[in-house]
Amino acid sequence: MRALVVDDSALIRMAVVDILTKAGIEVVDAAKNGREAVEKTIKLKPDVITLDINMPVMDGLTALKLIMERQPTPVVMLSSLTQEGARETFEALKLGAVDFIPKPHGVFADLNTIAMEIVQKVKTAATTAPNLLRLQNLKKFKGDVVRGRWKRTDKEVCVLIGSSTGGPSALELIIPRLPADIPSPVFIVQHMPPHFTQQLAERLNDMSEIEVKEAEDNERVKKGTAYIAPGGLHMKVRRAASVVRIKNVDGKPVNAVKPSVDVTAEAVVSTYGGNVVGAILTGMGNDGAYGMKRIKGAGGLTIASSEDTCVVFGMPKAAIEMGAITSVKPVYEIAEEIVSFLAVKLNG
């Protein structure tokens, strides 16, 4: 595995190089601005790049766009933990970055606190290389909104979608294709830190018929609305006096993540029983596998993204191997499958 490290700060470059080298990753070179990054990518053809966003001469977003045009390579962005950092990060993901690392304030000492995350995400990103061009083409897919036929809409049903690495791009292929009259709420658990989930909600809301928002504690759940679990909190739902409400809770990470798909899945099964359609999209680890099994065991229907349309096949693979999945579909067909499964639940 050969990495190129790009950052305008000499201290951060040194820190990232040191972290990767100690993990056995060969750093072929380092660059201090976007122009150097593009030139060295074309010349050295690294397996993976870490790329800062804010740099002189040429910024990271411009460099990323040129890299994807001239020498498509898995890229992990270094992003600041701010609202502006979140906006820029989503632009990078749209341009083709595989993942991002929220960069703490400070330099060398602070980066060492996230050394394991840096190593894990760089190693994972490097494994996506064979799928990169196909995934880039998928992002250009613009399917029509999927219309459903609902014989009855008084029955309470819900949709749960879980994702991690590669999730934002996958969600953009699904949520905008759900119809405004969808007779259920949609709960989305995307592994992301605070600020980033709010930005994700705003982006999806702008391109969708249904309303998409970051879930607020104690708000009443409505049909035709998608609720994204806030970064750093677990999202649950509970019924009181015939009304279903969101309950955002702090607590320990589950499967090393917070929010966790499994936590939300447990809550929706307790609230909706078997009237749940679950989908697991893409990401590292096994979060969501147990949750999909709970949904299927209760009589719900579950979907996993196919390997060839995943950035990282870890979460869907774990759910499939656990026997928790009803249907495996390419990510661009999951909207149709969700609508079809909802019709089964509503009209059956």
N, C-alpha and C positions, 0 to 999 in steps of 0.2 A: 504494500500500500504506500503510495507516494503522494505527499501533500504539499500544497503551496499555501503559505500563510501571507495574508494581505492586511496591513493596518498601517495608518500613518504614524502611530506612536511606536517609537523604537522599543520602549519598555514592554508594551503589550505584545509586539512581535516576538521579543525575546521570551516572554512568558509562555505564549502559545507554542512556540517552537520547543521550548523546554518540556512542556507538558506532553506534547505529542511524541517527542523523542524518547522520553522516559517510558512511554507506553509501547515502544517498539515500532512506531510509525516513522517512516523515513520522510523527512522534510527536504524536498528537493531544492527549495529556494524560498525567499521571502520578498515581498514587494511593499513599497511605502505609499503607493497611490494606484488608482484604477487603471491608468495607462500602462504602468508597469505590469499590473496583474494580467491585462489582456495579452501583452507581448509575451510574458513568461508562460502563460497558459498555452498559447499557440506553439511556442518553442519547446517547452518541456513536457507538455501533455500529462499533467498530473492526474491522479485518480480522483482527487477530491481537493476542494479549495475552502479555506476559511476566509471570509470576506467582510471587512468592515464597511459600514454604509457612508459615514461622513469622513471624506478625505479630500485633500487638495488636488489640483490638476485635473483629476477625473474622479467623480464620486462613485460609490459602490454600485448604485442602481444602474448608472450608465455603463459601467464596466460589466456588470452581470448581463445586461442586454446584449452587449457585443460578444461576450463569451458564449452565450447560448446560440448566437447567430453563426459564429466562426469556429468554435471548438466546444460543443456541448459537453459540460463537465458537471458532476455533482457539486453543489455549492452549499455551504452552511454559513449563514449570515451571523455576524456579531451585532446585536441590537441593544439599544439602551432601553431600560425599563421605564419608559415614559409614554404618554399618549402619542407624541410625535414619533417616538421610536416604534410604536405599534403600527402606526399608519405606514411608515416606510417599510416595515417588515412585511406587511401584507402586499405591498407593491412588489417587493422582492420575490415573494412566493408566487405571485401572479406571473412574474417574468421568468420563473423557472427554478428558483432556489428550492432545494429539497427540505431544508429545515432551518431553524435559527436558534441561537443561544442568547438569552437575555444577559447582557454584560453588566455586572455590578459596578457601582461607582468606585473610582480608584483604579489602581493599575495592578502591579505584579502580585501583591499579597492577596488581593481580592480575587483575581483569576484563579489562584490556587484553590480557593474554596469551591470552585465549580469545575475543577480539573476532571473529575470523573464524568461529568456531563459532557464536557468538551470531547473527551476521548470517545465516549459512547456514541455521540451524534456524528462525529467524523467517521468512525468505523462503519456505522450504519449507512450513512450517506454514500460512502464509497461502494457499497454493495448494490446500490440502485443503478449503477452505470448502464447495464444492459437494457434497462427499461426506460432510460431517460428520454430518448427521442419519441418513443411511443407515448409516454406520459405528456410530453410537450404537445403532441398532436391532440391528445385527449382534451387538453385545456381549451382548445379551439372549438370543441363540440358545443353546438347550440341547439338542443332539442326543443321541441314545442312543449308547452304545458300539457300535462297528462290529465285528461278529463275523466272523472269517474261517474258511475251510475249508482246512486245510493237509493235503494228502495226504502230505507228507513234511516233516519238520522237522530232518533231519540235514544238509541243505544249508546252507552258510553264506551268509547274505544280510545286508544292513544298509540302514538308512534314514539319509539325511542331509537336514537341514532348515536352510536359511539365511534370516536375516531381519535387518532393522535397524529404522528408524523405523516404529512401528506393530506391530512384531513380537510384543511380549508379549501384546497383545490377540488377535492372530491365532493365536498358539500356544495360547491358552486355548480356541480353537475346534477345535483339532486334537488336542493331546496327551491331554486327558481322554477322548477318544473312541476311543483306541487300546486294544485288549483286553489283559488281563493275560497272555494266552498268546501274544502276538505273538512269532513265532519268529525275532526279530532284535533286535540293539541299535539304538537310535536316537541319532544324533549331531546335536546342535543347536548351531549357531553363530549367536548373537545379538550384534550389535554393542553392547557395554555395557562400562563400566568395572568394576574390581574392586568387591566388595561387592554390586553390583547383580545380577551373574549368580548369586551364591549365594542372594540373595533370590528371584530368578526361579525357581530350582530348587525352593526350599522351597514357593513358592506353587503351582507346577504339580504337585509331588508330593502336596500336600494334596488336590488335586481330581482326581487320576488313578488309574486301576487299575494302570498300570505304575509302576515306581519311577523317580523323576526326581531326579538329583543333579548337583552340580557335579563335573566330571571331575577325578580325582586322577591325578597323574603315576604311571605304571607300574602302575596298577590293571588287573586282568584284566577284559576286556569280557565282559558277560553278556547273553544274550537277555532280552527283557522289561524292559530298563533303558534309560532315556534319559540321555545324558551331555551336559551343557551346558558348552561351552568356557569356561574361566575368563576373566574380563575381564583384558585386558592380556597374554594369552598366546595363541599359536597352538596348536590342538589337532590332533595327528596320531595315527594308529594304526599299529602295526607288528606283524608276526607273528614270533615266535621260538619254536622248538620246538613248533610247532602251536598256540601260544597267542597270541591277539590281545590286545595291551595298549595302553593310552592313553599317549601321549607328549606332555606339555605343554612347549612350547619358547618361549623368549623370542626376540627377533629383530626385524628391521625390520618396520614395518607393510607390508602388501600391499594394494594398492588404497586406501592411506591409512587402513587399519583393522587393528586387532589385538584380538581374533581375526579371521581372514579365512576366509570360506567357501571360497575357492579353495584355500587351503592344506590344509584338511581334506578337500576333494574329491579333491585329488591323492593324498592319503594313503590314502583309502578305496578308490580305484580300484586303487592299487598293491597293496592288501591283499586286496580282495574281487573284483577284476576287474570283470566286467559284472554281477555279482550285487548291484547297488546300485539303490535307488530314491531319487532326489533330488527335493527340493522347494525352490522359492525363493518367498518370501512377499511381502515389502514392504520398501521402503527406498530411500534415495538412492544414486546411483552405479551401478556395474556389478559390484561384488563378487559372485561366484557365477556369473556368466555363463560364464566360461571353465571353471569347475568343472563346471557342468551339461553343458557341451559335452564335457568329458572323460568324464563318466559315460555320456552317450548314445553317444559314439563307441566306448566299450568294450563296448557292448551293454546298458547299463543303461536304466532308464526314468525320465523326468523330468517334473516338474509345475511349473507356474507359477500363481500366484494371478491371477485376472482383474482387469482394471483397475478395474472398478466395486466391487471388494471390497478394494482396496488403500488404505492411507493414503497411500503414495507409490509410484507405479508404476515408479520408476527401475530397480531391480534386476530385477524380472520382465521389464520391457520390454527391457532389454539382453540378457537370456538368450533371449527370444523372437526378437529381431532377429538374434541370432547363429545361429539355427537349432538351439538347444540343448535345446528343449523338446518332449517327446512329447505333453503334454496341458495345456490351459489350463482351470482350474476355479475357480469361486467358492471363497473361502476356507472356507466352511462345507461344501464337498463334498470337501475335500482329504483328510480322514481316510479317507473311502470309497475314494478313488483310491489312497492309499497301501496300504491293505489289499488292494485288487484287484490292484495291481501286484506286491505281495509274493506273492500267490497265483500269478500268472503265472510269477514267478521260481522259486517252490518246486515248483509242480506241472507246469511245462512240461518 
